[in-house]
Amino acid sequence: MTTLRHEFYESDDRVVLSVFDRGADPAQVTVTFEPRKFTYVHGEKSLILEPLKGQIDPDASNYTVGKVKVEIRLAKRAQGRWGSLVGDSPDPLANTSYSAAPEPRPAHKSAKNWEGITTEILGGDKEKSTDEDPNVGGDSTLNGFFQKIFADADEDTKRAMMKSYSESGGTTLSTNWDEVKKAPVEVKPPAGAEWKKWN
């Protein structure tokens, strides 16, 4: 039997496992899901993972056979990260205890500490002054300026400001109702930017 190369990534509620089996015939592939065991067999090639680091829900787990790899989606019974596919970590849902050596992880695949990176980036941001960013601060800012114009404006000017701003996706602000009322206001993204409509 040949053991197949595989890799995985995970979220709190599932593990997505890629088994690299080029040209696998879906009719010949056998996949078995058990609470703490996963088995993949295709002819002389196989991959058995036991015990899985946590329990999976066999009924909610599935797979897709592609041209280069087979993608397996393991549904976790308990939310949380495993860190590796197999191991003897305590499983809060297991009634029996298994023991096996944890799967070795390649040295070049070190996990990134995203929390630390985010803290470092956010910590490096100093408070901007109103000279650097007109949107910072109180009513003396650009936002305050536009609020004052809107508050002091007549109904036609307010109507023009609302219509132009909403129809242009925030790229145009006009106070001329005679001009704005004739047609929809065009989206005008800044130079070098591309406008994309989000659903």
C-alpha positions, 0 to 999 in steps of 0.5 A: 500500500502507498500512503498518499501525500496530504495537507489540511487547513481548518476553521473552528467548525471544520477541517478541509483535507486535501489528498493528492491522488492525481486522476483518482477514479470516483467509482474506485475511491472509498472514503470512511468517516468515523468519529475519531478515524478517517480512511481513504482507499483508492486501489493500492493507495491509502491514507488512514488517520487515527486517532483524529485530534478531535471528534468529527460528525460522520454524517455531516462530513463529505468529499469531492474527487477532483483531477489532481486531489480529493478534497475531504471536509471533516465536520467537527463535533466541537468548536475549536482548533486542532492544530494537527490531524491526529494526536492524543489530546483530550477529546471532550466528546470522547468516551474512550482515550486513545494514545498515538504520537502526534503527527510530525509537522514540517519545520518550514510550516511555522504557524503565524501569530496573527493576533500578535501581528495585528497588535503590533500593527495597531500599536504602531498606529499613532493618533493622526492630527487633523492636518494629516487626516481631516476626518480625525477629531471633532466638529472642526473637521471636514465631516463637521464642515459638511454637517454644518453645510447640510444643517444650514442648507435649504431643502433643495440643497439637502435633497441635492446632497443626499441624491448625489452622495447616495447615487454616486456611491459616496464619490460625488457630493453636489449642492446644485439641485437643478443639475442633480435632479435631471438624471442619476448621478454618475459614480466617479471613483478616484484616479487609479481606483475601480468601482465595484458594486457590492450586493 
